[in-house]
Amino acid sequence: MIEKARSMLASYNTAMTELQALIDDSFVDAVKTLASLESVLIITGLGKSGLVGQKAAATFSSTGTPSAFVHPVEALHGDLGIVQPGSAMLAISKGGGNEETIEFARQYRSVVNGPVITLSEPASRLEDLADIALHIPPLPEIDEWDLAPTTSTMTSMAVCDVLAICTQQSKDLTADDFAQFHPSGTLGKRLLLNVGDLMISGSDLPIQALNVSFADLVYEISSKGMGMVLLTEKNGELFGVLTDGDIRRLMARDEPVTEMTAAECFRASRRGDDLPKVDRGWTTANTKAIDCLSQMQIHQITSLVILEGQTPIGLVRMQDLVAAGL
């Protein structure tokens, strides 16, 4: 069984190699056509080719080419109304002899006379209706009876995927453009979420002036539950950050912390040579949250102060970023 599975995968590898040889100038023409569309890309196919088409429509739409899958039978019974001037069609059929798909392509051309791109084995009937003909290699399926659509669906889907990505790249879309199509989930959060959307701010922000007493300092740390406090100068600008760990280390050294001000605690608690230096423990509200996570990892810290100018307006912890799904 293991050898049989490996043999089937080897057949896929052969199919992909032969598919590469079929990519020619027609593929370039297809990319140019799709990149300049003024309306929606209509994708159609029947059976397993239809399922490939549904996936292709989702891929094209998510990469910046508005697309819709239209079942060829439903199209001939009313759904042809989705066809608009400025659109194009991508018709998928392994052998290219499916009557419903052929008729839909024919009706599409009669309604809007838009470009028709076909994807099938070479020299098919469907290809006769094409402005641009793309091909998959005419190879046997991997089942012993050469019946189950496997090799053909794999190669068809590969062409659709590559066509979608090449079209996206030809439009010079950026990662931010891509993010607009994926606002939810981990992908959207990585690309769209700014740290300002997650930061602790307002009355929840632990912040105190430099001249407050040790008692006020401890109360602020414990009441806000952040394990730290931001210290500010008289003009409101950030002076530094003091953590509960800093205070514990002062007490372990028998420092007279109860008699010290916040400024004195801060100066006495500065990191020794045995601890990594923090070159940049701050950022701005419009920084991507995922970049903040990387910044924390680089500097081996678990929080960042959010500044507006030199004034602290928020705080974000690693645990907040992790909880947000980053």
N, C-alpha and C positions, 0 to 999 in steps of 0.2 A: 504493500500500500504506500509506503514511504517513497519508494522508487517511482511508483506511478504518479504520485503527487509532484515529485520533482520533475518528471518528464513533462507533465502538463505545464508547469511553470516555465520550463525550458522552451515549450512551444510558444508561450506568451513572449518570451524574450526574442525568439525568432520573428514573431509577428511584429514586434515593435521595431526591430531592425529593418524589416521590409517596409514598414510604414514610413520610416524616416526617408527612404528612397523615393517615396511618392510625394513628398513635400516639394513643391516647385513654385513657379511664378503665379500659378492660380491661387496659391495660399496667400501670397503677397497682395494680389488683387482683392481677395476676400477681406483681408485686414483693412485695406484702404477703404473699401466699401462700407464696412461696419463702423469704422472710426468716424466716417462723415455722415452717418445716419441723422436725419432730422426727426425721425419718429421711432417707433418701437420695432425691435427685431422679432418677427414671428417665427417660432420654431415648431416644427411638426414632425410626426412620425407615428407609426402604428406598432403595437405590440412592444417588444423589448426595445425597438428603436424609439418608440414613444417615451419609454422610461428614460432612455439616454437623453432624449430631447428635454424632458422635464428637468433633469439635473442640469443640463446645459443652460436652460433658461435661468435657473437660479444662479449659476456661476456667472453668466454674462451680466445679470442684473446687479450682482454683488460686486462686480468689478467695473461698474460704470457704463454699461451698455444696456439700457432699458429693454427688457425682453419679456415675452409671454409665450407659454406653450399653448398651442391650439390643437386639439385632437382633430385629425382630418375628417372623420365622420361627422363630428359635431359642427365642424366648419361648413360642411355641405348642407347642414340643417339649421343654419341661423347664425353660427358663431363667426361667419365670414365678416360680420359687421365690425369686428375689431380692426380689420384692415384699414389703414389710413395712408393717404399720400405721404411719401417720404420714408416709408417703412421698407424693410427688406425681409426676405424669407430664407430660412435655413431648413431644408427638407432632408430628413435622414431616413434611409432605407438600405438595409444590407445589400440586397440583390437589385434594388431599384425598380422592382416590378409591381409594387403594391398599388393596386388600382385607386384606392381612396387617397393615398398620398399624391399620386400623379394627378388625379382630378383636382385636388385642392390646389396644387401648384399651378395647374392650368387656370383655374378660376381666379386665383390670386393675380395672375398676370393680366387677366381680362378686366379686373376691377381697378387696379392701380398701376399696372405695368411697372411694378417695382422690380429691383434686381432679385433674382432667385439663385441662391447658393445651394447646391446639392452635395450630399455626402453619401456615397455608395461605393460598391465595387465598380471597377472601370467598365465602360461601354454598356451602361444600364439604360433602360427606357426613361427613367426619371431624369437622367443626365441630359436627355434630348431637350428638356425644358429649361436647362440651366443657362444662366449668364456666366456663372463661375462653377466649375465642377471640381469638387475635392473627392479624394478616393481613399478607401481602405483596401488593404491587400486581400485578394480572393483566396483565403486560406481555410482549411477545415476547422470546425469547432473542436474543442478538446474532448468532448464525449465520444464514446466508441462508435456511435451511430451518426456523428456529424449532424446532429439535430438541435441540440440545446444552444441558444445564442450565448456564446462565451467569448471566443476570440474576436468575433465581429463586434460585440458590444464594448469589449475592452479597447479595441482600436478606435472605434467611433467616439467613445468618451474621451480618449486621449486627444484626438484631433480637436474636439470641441473645447477641451480645457486649454490646449495650447493656443487655439484661435482666440479664446476669450482673453487670455493673459497678454498675447501679442497686441490685441486691439487696445487693451488697457494701457499698455506701455506706449503705444503709438500716440495716445492722447496726452502723454506726459502727466498722468495723474500722480499725485503725491500720496504719501501714507495718510495724510490728513483727509484727502479726498476719499480714500478707501475707507477711512474710519466713519465717514458720514453714512455709509451703507451698512455699518455694523455697530449701531449705538449701544447695543446690550451685550451681555456676556463678557467673558474675559478679554476677547479681542477688542471690543469697543472700549472697555475700561482702560486697557493699555494705551490705546491711541488717543482717546478723547478726554479722559478724566484728568483734571488739574488738581494740584494739591489744595488749592483754595476751596474745592468742593468737599474736602475731607477734614480740613483743619479744625482744631478746637479753638474757639474764639469767644469773644464777648465775656460774659460773667463766668464762663467755665474756664477761662484762661488763667493759670496761676501766675500772677505778676505782682511784684512789689518794688518799692523804691529802695535805693541803696542804704538809706539811713534807718530802716526799720529795725526793730529789736529782734533778737533770736526767737523770742516767743511768737512774734508776729510771723516770722519766717516759717517756723515749724507749723503753725496753724494753717498758713496758706498751702504748704505742701500737703498736709494731711487732709484738709477740707476739700481740696480740689481733686485729690486722688490721682495725681499725675506723676508723683514721685520726683517732682522737680519744681522749681520756681524761676521765672524770668526776672532778672534784676534790671531796673532802668535808672538812668540818670535823671537829673532834675528836668531836663528838656524832653523827657520821654523816650530818648534813644536807648537802644539796648546796650547794657553794660556787660552782661554775661548771664550764664545759667548755673544755678546751684542745684545739685541733686541730693536726695536723701542719702545716697551712697557717699557723697562728699562729706556730709555731716557725720555719718557714722565713722568715717576715717579720721575726722578731726577728734571725735570723742575717743577713738582708740589710741590717739596720740596724747590724750589727756589735755587737750587744748581747752581753755576756759570758755567754751562756746556760749554758755548762758550769759556771759558778760559782753559778748561780742555783737556788733551790728552785722547786718547782711553783707556790707562791703568787706568787713574784716573777715567774716567767714569765707567769703569768696576768695580773697587774696591768700588766706592761709590754706585753702584747699586745692590750690592749683596743682595740676598733674605733675607727678615726678617723672623721672626718666624711665621708670618701669612701666609706664602706661603710654599707649599710642597718642600722639598729638592729633588734635582736631583742627585741621586747617580751615575747614569751612563747615560750620554747623548750622547754617542758615540758608534760606532760599526765598523765592518770591511766590506769591499766590498763583501766578499763571504758569508755573513750572509743571510739566507733566508729572503726575503722581508716580508713574513707573520710573522716571528719572530720579525722583527723590529716593525711591527704594534702592536704586543703584548707588546713589550718593552715600546713603547710610552704610551700605555694605563696604564701600571703598574705605570709608573713614572709621569703620568699626564702631558706629554709634547707633542708637536706637530711636533717636528723635531729631527733628529739625525745627528751628524757629522760623516762622514765616514773617518776613519783614516787608514793610512799605516804606521805602527810603531806608532810614535807620531805625524806624519805630516798629516794635513787635506788634503784630496784629493776630498772630495765631501760632499754633504748635501742632505738629503732626508726629505721631509715633509709628514705629514699624508695625506694631500690632494693628493700628488703624488701617494701614495699607494692605496688610495681609487679610484683614476682615473684609475689605472691600473687594477681594478676589484677585489681587495682583500677585 
